[in-house]
Amino acid sequence: MEKQTLHPMVKLQRKISSLVESDIVKPEDSISKIALLLGNDWKYWKNELMEFDFSVKDPIRELLLVEDWEE
């Protein structure tokens, strides 16, 4: 049985989902709100999000709705 590697965006999505479940951020908050929480990694993740046509003004809810991160 082969082990599948998760797409990096799935890992980010899970991290953000955990933040929502912990009530640290809300689904209607903008994606930019997670910038402080991601610290030095934010620049990388911001670029990744932009490659998938996300804006930092988009609500976190939109990011959590993605089911397939194929490029």
C-alpha positions as CSV (number, residue, x, y, z in Angstrom):
1,M,0.0,0.0,0.0
2,E,1.5,3.3,-1.1
3,K,1.5,6.3,1.3
4,Q,0.1,9.4,-0.4
5,T,1.8,12.7,0.2
6,L,-0.5,15.6,1.1
7,H,-0.5,18.7,-1.0
8,P,1.0,21.6,1.1
9,M,-2.2,23.5,0.8
10,V,-4.1,20.6,2.5
11,K,-1.7,20.9,5.4
12,L,-2.4,24.7,5.6
13,Q,-6.1,24.1,5.3
14,R,-6.0,21.6,8.2
15,K,-4.0,24.1,10.3
16,I,-6.5,26.9,9.6
17,S,-9.4,24.5,10.2
18,S,-7.9,23.8,13.6
19,L,-7.7,27.5,14.3
20,V,-11.4,27.9,13.4
21,E,-12.4,25.0,15.6
22,S,-10.4,26.5,18.5
23,D,-12.2,29.8,17.9
24,I,-9.0,31.6,17.3
25,V,-10.3,32.8,13.9
26,K,-13.8,32.8,12.5
27,P,-14.8,31.5,9.0
28,E,-15.9,35.0,8.0
29,D,-12.5,36.6,9.0
30,S,-10.3,37.5,6.0
31,I,-7.4,35.3,5.1
32,S,-5.1,38.1,6.1
33,K,-6.0,37.5,9.7
34,I,-3.9,34.3,9.7
35,A,-0.8,36.3,8.7
36,L,0.2,37.0,12.3
37,L,-0.4,33.4,13.3
38,L,1.8,32.0,10.5
39,G,4.7,34.4,11.3
40,N,7.7,34.0,9.1
41,D,5.9,31.4,7.0
42,W,3.3,33.9,5.9
43,K,5.1,35.2,2.8
44,Y,5.4,31.7,1.4
45,W,1.7,30.8,2.2
46,K,0.5,34.2,0.8
47,N,2.2,33.4,-2.5
48,E,0.8,29.9,-2.6
49,L,-2.7,31.2,-1.9
50,M,-2.4,33.8,-4.7
51,E,-1.4,31.0,-7.1
52,F,-4.8,29.5,-6.4
53,D,-6.5,32.8,-7.0
54,F,-7.1,33.7,-3.4
55,S,-6.9,37.2,-2.1
56,V,-5.9,38.1,1.4
57,K,-9.3,39.8,1.6
58,D,-11.2,36.6,0.9
59,P,-13.0,35.0,3.9
60,I,-11.3,32.0,5.5
61,R,-14.5,30.1,4.8
62,E,-13.6,30.1,1.1
63,L,-10.2,28.5,1.7
64,L,-11.8,25.7,3.9
65,L,-14.3,24.9,1.1
66,V,-11.7,23.7,-1.4
67,E,-11.8,19.9,-1.8
68,D,-9.1,19.5,-4.4
69,W,-5.8,21.3,-4.5
70,E,-4.5,20.0,-7.9
71,E,-2.6,22.5,-9.9
